[in-house]
Amino acid sequence: MNDERYQVIIIGAGIGGLVSGCLLALAKKKVLIVEKNDVPGGYCTSFKQFGLHFDTCAHSLGDLSKQGKLFAILNKIGVLEKVKRVRYDPGDIIVTEDFEVCFNNSLDKTIRNLSSIFPKEKEAISAFFKNIVCRQDFVQAMQLHKQTFSMLLDDYFVDLRLKKILGLFPLGNLGTPANHVSAFIAVKHFKQFIVDGGYYLSRGMDDLPRALMRRFTALGGKLSFGSEVASVKCRNNTAVGIILRNGREFSADFIISACDLKSVFMRMLTDLKTRKRAKNIIREMQPSLSLFVAHVVLKKKLCNSYSPGTNVWRLRNYEYDRVHKRQINYSDMSVGWIMLRIGIRKKTVTLFTNAPYRGSSFWRRNRVDFFSRILKLASDVVPGIDNNVKSVQLLTPFGLNKMTGNYNGAGYGWASTPNQSFVADLLSDGVAKNLFLSGHWGSVAQGIPGVAIAGERVSRIILARMKNVKI
């Protein structure tokens, strides 16, 4: 049986894997990326229904100002100008029963918006945003890594409604509520997505992975679609190659897993001692919540609604963290909040909310009812939308699991709790020598910027190791 050899093999063509691949290929290394699906991108894909565009799951980018890390990575790879992007203002609007507040691209304007609603908290609001923007990451890491975001908010604010509004973002965008999420991770999220967020790809989110794929192959990298990995070969506690489902074998000096961690560690590893070591590391770790996504085509164009492109959040009440707790225990199908985004042509709407992971039979029975609950809450934001549905495609947590293989259909990898904020030993070869993780399972990463940063870090580690490796 032929055994093809590469310097690096990457399992998974999501953003983390593609970034790692591009940077290694840029350094003139022989790299193979294998992907079980027929298209790249993972959660970062798009599709059309009735000729109208939808982003499947990931829908926006943060950290894309000239000072942003994602900006720097894409610029270094050479794809920054290949993806047409637009920024909407405001990026986010939160609607409650009491008020509506806009989060604008201008930080000063956002501070004024919040201060006008919470005048007694004016000084605290200004101090909070100025501190999270101006402090360096390593300073924040030392100060915040043991706190939850709720604890940090309590240090600044008194008004419960204000704390609940600010706490909605990590729940919706990280799958972990404020009373569980690491303050450090939540602050990084605010910097990357709220302060420097609201960027969209005008041709669809799949434009980014396709640009990275084209760049990777132009640099000499090889990408194989429809190639599911059956096992990662190990010898003397060292990863030495992979075997595909079809029996093809590939050898490499380094293996990068840019796919579901449990699939790699529990199913693919051939060495039992290595698998046991991996199991011990991740036994107590918890995934983030999954998502329920509804892609809606409308009968008629929306009028007098919110601006297309803006994320509109609707809170049912301020007790959404209780709903989260019940969802973790699979005991509640309530909807505590939704995020709604109107398509540019006002003929489509995409709806998001958290949901518990359950099997296919459960969601076959309950997905229509769950969608009706989401639609009812959406009608508070866009009156009449419940009678304006032409067609809908529903993506359940089970569907997300099938699409990407992510454990429990997790929307954001590991839950971003304080005790899971620093899992760098997973990113490097702490389980098997020369086996690395890239993406949101190797670190607690925030969205596309986070997985890109993880991919860039892994490529740097491997390039440093290669100085002492003879190929």
C-alpha positions in Angstrom: 0.0 0.0 0.0 1.5 3.4 -1.1 2.5 5.6 1.8 2.8 9.3 0.7 5.0 11.5 2.9 4.5 15.1 3.9 6.2 17.4 6.4 2.9 18.3 7.9 -0.6 16.8 7.6 -3.6 18.8 8.7 -6.9 17.1 9.5 -9.8 19.5 8.7 -10.2 22.4 6.3 -11.9 24.9 8.7 -10.4 28.3 9.2 -7.9 27.1 11.8 -6.6 24.3 9.6 -6.5 26.6 6.5 -4.6 29.3 8.3 -2.0 26.8 9.6 -1.7 25.3 6.2 -1.2 28.6 4.4 1.4 29.8 6.9 3.3 26.5 6.6 3.1 26.5 2.8 4.2 30.1 2.8 7.3 28.9 4.6 7.8 26.4 1.7 6.8 23.3 3.7 5.2 20.2 2.1 1.7 20.2 3.6 -1.4 18.1 3.0 -4.9 19.1 4.3 -7.5 16.3 4.4 -11.2 17.2 4.8 -14.1 14.8 5.2 -16.6 17.2 3.5 -16.7 18.4 -0.1 -16.2 22.1 0.7 -13.8 24.0 3.1 -14.8 26.2 6.0 -16.5 24.1 8.7 -19.1 26.4 10.3 -17.9 29.2 7.9 -19.9 28.1 4.8 -22.8 29.6 2.8 -25.7 28.3 0.6 -28.6 29.6 -1.5 -32.3 29.0 -1.2 -34.7 30.4 -3.9 -31.7 32.3 -5.3 -31.2 34.1 -2.0 -27.9 33.9 0.0 -27.5 32.6 3.6 -24.5 32.1 5.8 -24.9 28.7 7.3 -23.6 29.5 10.8 -20.7 31.9 11.2 -22.0 35.2 9.9 -19.6 38.0 11.0 -15.9 38.8 11.7 -14.3 40.8 14.4 -10.7 41.9 15.0 -10.4 43.3 11.4 -9.2 46.8 12.1 -5.6 47.6 11.1 -4.6 46.9 14.7 -6.5 43.6 14.8 -4.8 40.2 14.9 -7.0 38.7 12.3 -6.2 41.6 10.0 -2.5 40.9 10.5 -2.9 37.1 9.8 -4.9 37.5 6.6 -2.6 40.2 5.4 0.5 38.0 6.0 -1.1 35.1 4.2 -2.0 37.4 1.3 -5.8 37.1 1.2 -6.9 40.2 2.9 -7.6 42.0 -0.3 -9.2 38.9 -1.8 -12.2 39.0 0.4 -14.6 42.0 0.0 -15.9 43.1 3.4 -18.3 45.6 4.6 -19.0 46.9 8.1 -22.5 47.7 9.4 -23.3 50.4 11.9 -24.7 49.7 14.5 -23.2 46.2 14.7 -25.6 45.1 17.4 -29.0 46.3 18.8 -30.4 44.8 22.0 -34.2 45.0 22.5 -35.8 44.4 25.9 -39.2 45.1 27.2 -37.9 48.3 28.7 -35.6 49.9 26.1 -33.5 49.5 23.0 -29.8 50.1 22.9 -27.4 50.3 20.0 -23.8 49.2 20.0 -22.1 51.3 17.4 -18.8 51.1 15.6 -17.8 54.3 17.5 -17.0 53.3 21.1 -17.8 56.8 22.3 -21.2 56.6 20.7 -21.9 53.3 22.3 -20.9 54.7 25.7 -23.3 57.6 25.2 -26.1 55.2 24.2 -25.7 53.2 27.3 -25.3 56.2 29.5 -28.5 57.8 28.2 -30.4 54.7 29.3 -28.5 54.2 32.6 -27.5 57.8 33.6 -26.6 56.7 37.2 -24.0 54.3 35.7 -22.5 56.9 33.3 -19.0 57.0 34.9 -18.9 53.2 35.4 -19.8 52.6 31.8 -17.1 54.8 30.5 -14.5 53.3 32.9 -15.6 49.7 31.9 -15.2 50.2 28.1 -12.0 52.3 28.4 -10.4 49.7 30.6 -11.2 46.7 28.4 -10.0 48.4 25.3 -6.8 50.0 26.6 -5.4 47.2 28.8 -3.0 44.7 27.2 -4.1 41.1 26.9 -1.3 39.8 29.2 -2.3 42.3 31.9 -5.9 41.3 31.7 -5.0 37.6 31.7 -3.2 38.1 35.1 -6.0 40.1 36.6 -9.1 38.4 35.1 -8.4 34.7 34.4 -9.8 33.5 37.8 -12.9 35.7 37.6 -16.2 35.1 35.9 -17.6 37.9 33.7 -20.5 38.4 36.2 -17.9 39.1 38.9 -16.2 41.7 36.7 -19.6 43.4 35.9 -20.4 43.5 39.6 -17.1 45.4 40.2 -18.4 48.1 37.9 -22.2 48.2 37.9 -25.2 48.2 40.2 -28.1 48.1 37.7 -29.1 44.5 37.1 -30.5 45.3 33.7 -27.3 46.8 32.5 -25.3 43.7 33.7 -27.7 41.4 31.9 -27.5 43.3 28.7 -23.7 43.2 28.7 -23.8 39.6 29.8 -25.9 38.5 26.8 -23.0 38.8 24.3 -20.8 36.0 25.8 -23.8 33.8 26.1 -24.9 34.4 22.5 -21.5 34.5 20.9 -19.5 32.1 23.1 -22.3 29.7 24.3 -21.5 30.4 28.0 -23.4 32.7 30.3 -21.8 35.6 32.3 -21.9 33.7 35.6 -19.8 30.9 34.0 -17.7 32.5 31.4 -14.2 33.6 32.1 -13.9 37.4 32.5 -10.7 37.3 30.4 -12.3 35.5 27.6 -15.4 37.7 27.7 -13.3 40.9 27.6 -11.3 39.5 24.6 -14.7 38.9 22.9 -15.8 42.5 23.6 -12.6 43.8 22.1 -12.7 41.5 19.0 -16.4 41.6 18.2 -18.2 44.5 19.9 -15.5 47.2 19.8 -13.8 45.9 16.6 -16.7 43.9 15.1 -19.5 44.0 12.6 -17.5 43.0 9.6 -19.2 40.9 6.9 -18.1 39.4 3.7 -20.2 40.9 0.9 -20.1 37.7 -1.2 -20.8 35.4 1.8 -18.8 33.9 4.6 -17.6 31.0 2.4 -15.5 33.6 0.6 -12.9 33.5 3.3 -12.2 29.7 3.4 -12.3 29.6 -0.4 -9.7 32.5 -0.6 -7.5 30.6 1.9 -7.9 27.4 0.0 -6.9 29.0 -3.3 -3.9 30.7 -1.6 -2.9 27.4 0.0 -2.9 25.5 -3.3 -1.1 28.4 -5.1 1.7 28.1 -2.5 2.0 24.4 -3.4 -0.1 22.8 -0.7 -2.3 19.8 -1.4 -5.9 19.6 -0.3 -8.0 16.4 -0.5 -11.8 16.7 0.0 -14.0 13.7 0.8 -11.1 12.2 2.8 -12.3 11.1 6.2 -9.5 10.1 8.6 -10.0 6.7 10.3 -6.9 6.8 12.5 -3.9 8.7 13.5 -0.9 6.5 13.5 1.4 6.6 16.6 4.7 5.0 17.2 6.5 5.3 20.6 4.0 8.0 21.7 4.7 10.0 18.6 2.2 10.8 15.8 3.7 9.6 12.5 0.8 9.7 10.0 -2.8 9.0 9.2 -5.0 6.3 7.6 -8.1 7.3 5.7 -11.4 5.4 5.6 -10.5 4.2 2.1 -7.3 2.7 3.3 -4.8 5.3 2.0 -2.0 6.0 4.3 0.1 9.2 4.7 3.2 9.8 6.8 4.3 13.1 8.2 6.7 14.6 10.8 3.9 16.6 12.3 0.2 16.2 12.5 -2.3 19.0 13.1 -5.8 18.2 14.2 -8.2 21.1 13.1 -11.3 19.1 13.8 -13.3 17.8 16.7 -11.0 16.9 19.6 -12.9 13.9 20.9 -13.1 12.4 17.5 -9.3 12.6 17.2 -8.4 11.6 20.8 -11.0 8.9 21.4 -11.6 7.4 18.0 -8.6 8.1 15.8 -5.6 7.5 18.0 -4.2 4.0 17.5 -2.0 3.9 20.5 -4.0 2.8 23.6 -1.6 4.5 26.1 -1.8 7.8 24.1 -5.6 7.5 24.0 -5.7 7.0 27.8 -3.5 10.1 28.4 -5.8 12.1 26.2 -8.9 10.9 27.9 -7.5 11.9 31.3 -6.8 15.4 30.0 -10.2 16.1 28.6 -12.4 14.0 31.0 -13.6 16.9 33.1 -13.8 19.5 30.3 -17.2 20.8 29.2 -18.3 21.9 25.7 -20.1 25.2 25.0 -23.8 25.1 24.2 -25.0 24.3 20.7 -27.1 26.5 18.5 -30.5 26.3 16.7 -30.4 28.3 13.5 -33.4 29.1 11.2 -32.8 30.4 7.7 -36.1 32.0 6.6 -37.1 33.0 3.1 -39.9 35.6 3.3 -43.0 35.8 1.1 -42.6 39.6 0.7 -39.9 42.1 1.4 -39.8 43.6 4.9 -40.7 47.2 5.3 -40.1 49.6 8.2 -37.8 47.1 9.9 -34.3 47.3 11.3 -31.4 47.9 9.0 -30.1 44.9 7.1 -26.8 43.5 8.4 -27.3 44.5 12.0 -27.6 41.8 14.6 -30.8 42.5 16.5 -31.0 40.7 19.9 -34.4 40.2 21.6 -34.5 39.4 25.3 -37.6 37.7 26.5 -36.7 38.7 30.1 -33.6 39.1 32.2 -33.6 35.5 33.4 -31.9 33.9 30.4 -29.1 32.4 32.5 -31.7 30.2 34.2 -32.9 29.0 30.8 -29.2 28.2 30.0 -28.9 26.1 33.2 -32.0 24.1 32.3 -30.8 23.6 28.8 -27.5 22.2 30.0 -29.5 19.6 31.9 -31.8 19.0 28.8 -34.8 19.7 30.9 -36.1 22.9 29.2 -36.9 23.9 25.6 -37.6 27.5 26.5 -36.2 30.3 24.4 -34.7 33.0 26.6 -33.3 35.2 23.7 -32.9 35.3 20.0 -30.6 37.0 17.6 -32.1 38.1 14.3 -30.3 39.3 11.2 -32.2 40.7 8.2 -30.7 39.9 4.8 -29.4 42.8 2.6 -32.3 42.5 0.2 -34.8 42.3 3.1 -36.2 39.1 1.7 -34.4 36.8 4.2 -34.0 36.5 8.0 -31.6 34.4 9.9 -32.5 33.5 13.5 -30.1 32.1 16.2 -30.5 31.0 19.8 -28.8 28.5 22.1 -30.2 25.0 22.3 -29.3 21.7 24.1 -27.7 18.8 22.2 -30.1 15.9 21.6 -30.3 13.1 19.0 -31.9 13.0 15.6 -35.2 11.5 16.8 -35.6 14.2 19.4 -35.1 17.0 17.0 -37.4 15.5 14.4 -40.2 15.6 16.9 -39.4 19.0 18.4 -37.7 21.2 15.8 -40.9 22.7 14.4 -42.3 23.6 17.8 -38.9 25.1 18.8 -38.9 27.2 15.7 -42.4 28.4 16.4 -41.1 29.7 19.8 -38.3 31.5 18.2 -40.6 33.0 15.5 -42.9 34.2 18.2 -40.1 36.1 19.9 -38.9 37.4 16.5 -42.4 38.9 15.9 -41.7 41.3 18.8 -38.9 42.7 16.7 -40.3 42.4 13.2 -44.2 42.4 13.6 -45.9 40.1 11.2 -42.9 38.0 10.4 -44.7 34.9 11.7 -47.2 35.2 8.8 -44.5 36.1 6.2 -42.6 32.8 6.0 -42.3 31.3 2.5 -39.8 28.6 3.4 -37.4 27.7 6.2 -34.3 25.6 6.7 -33.7 24.5 10.3 -30.2 23.7 11.5 -30.4 21.8 14.9 -27.6 21.0 17.3 -27.7 17.4 15.9 -27.4 18.9 12.4 -24.3 20.9 13.5 -22.8 17.8 14.9 -23.4 16.0 11.6 -22.0 18.9 9.6 -18.7 19.4 11.5 -18.4 16.4 13.8 -18.1 18.8 16.8 -18.8 17.1 20.1 -22.4 17.7 21.2 -22.8 20.1 18.3 -20.9 22.7 20.3 -21.1 26.0 18.6 -17.9 27.4 20.1 -15.6 24.5 21.2 -15.0 24.3 24.9 -17.1 26.3 27.3 -15.1 29.5 28.1 -15.1 29.0 31.9 -12.2 30.2 34.2 -10.8 26.7 34.7 -10.9 26.1 30.9 -9.5 29.4 29.8 -5.9 28.2 29.5 -5.6 24.9 27.8 -2.3 25.5 26.0 -1.1 22.0 26.9 -3.7 20.7 24.4 -2.6 23.1 21.7 1.0 21.8 21.8 2.0 18.1 21.7 1.0 17.3 25.3 -0.9 14.1 24.3 1.4 12.6 21.6 4.6 14.0 20.4 4.3 16.0 17.2 0.4 16.0 17.4 -0.9 19.5 17.6 -4.4 21.1 17.8 -5.5 24.0 15.7 -8.9 25.7 16.2 -11.3 26.1 19.0 -10.7 22.7 20.6 -7.1 23.4 21.2 -7.7 26.6 23.0 -10.7 28.6 24.2 -10.9 30.6 21.0 -13.5 33.3 20.1 -15.0 32.8 16.7 -13.1 33.1 13.5 -10.4 35.4 14.9 -9.8 33.0 17.7 -9.4 29.9 15.5 -7.2 31.9 13.1 -5.0 32.9 16.0 -4.8 29.3 17.2 -3.9 28.2 13.7 -1.2 30.9 13.4 0.3 29.9 16.8 0.5 26.2 15.9 2.3 27.0 12.6 4.9 29.0 14.6 5.5 26.2 17.0 6.0 23.7 14.2 8.3 25.9 12.2 10.4 26.5 15.3 10.6 22.7 15.8 11.5 22.1 12.2 14.8 23.8 12.6 15.9 20.7 14.5 14.2 18.2 12.2 15.9 16.7 9.2 13.3 16.0 6.4 
